[in-house]
Amino acid sequence: MSLVQKELLRLAGLLLIGLTGGALSGRYGWSLLIVLTLWVLFQVVEFRRWSRWSRRPLSRPDNISALW
């Protein structure tokens, strides 16, 4: 599975959770906002790890999703 497929699968899963939470609570907007905020935070963490790794690229990158 490629990087793009994994990211799309992760985003689709989070959106499904957000839509389910929105259906249960009746607040789709807030539920999707929370889920998309979590996705953005995950991306920020990965970018910071990539940025830190780029300063010393001879070692293996430290990431939580093993996408590299």
C-alpha positions in Angstrom: 0.0 0.0 0.0 1.4 3.4 -1.0 1.8 6.5 1.2 -1.1 8.2 -0.6 -3.4 5.2 -0.1 -2.5 5.0 3.6 -3.2 8.7 4.1 -6.5 8.5 2.3 -7.5 5.5 4.3 -6.6 7.2 7.5 -8.6 10.3 6.5 -11.6 8.3 5.4 -11.6 6.4 8.7 -11.5 9.6 10.7 -14.3 11.1 8.5 -16.3 8.0 9.1 -15.8 8.4 12.9 -16.7 12.1 12.6 -19.9 11.4 10.6 -20.9 8.6 13.0 -20.3 10.9 16.0 -22.2 13.7 14.3 -25.1 11.4 13.6 -25.3 10.2 17.2 -25.0 13.7 18.6 -26.8 15.7 15.9 -23.8 18.0 15.6 -22.1 17.1 12.3 -20.1 20.3 12.1 -18.5 20.1 15.5 -17.8 16.4 15.1 -16.1 16.9 11.8 -14.1 19.9 13.1 -12.8 17.8 16.0 -11.8 14.9 13.7 -10.2 17.1 11.1 -8.3 18.9 13.8 -6.9 15.5 15.0 -5.8 14.7 11.5 -4.1 18.1 11.1 -2.3 17.6 14.5 -1.1 14.1 13.3 0.3 15.8 10.1 2.0 18.5 12.2 3.7 15.8 14.4 4.9 13.9 11.4 6.2 17.0 9.7 8.1 18.0 12.8 9.7 14.6 13.0 10.6 14.8 9.4 12.1 18.2 9.9 14.2 17.0 12.8 15.3 14.0 10.8 16.3 16.2 7.8 19.0 17.9 9.9 20.7 14.5 10.4 19.6 12.3 7.5 22.2 9.5 8.0 20.1 7.9 10.7 16.7 6.2 10.3 13.7 8.6 10.5 11.6 8.5 13.7 8.0 8.4 12.7 4.8 7.0 14.3 3.0 5.8 11.2 5.9 4.1 9.4 5.0 5.7 6.2 8.6 6.5 5.1 
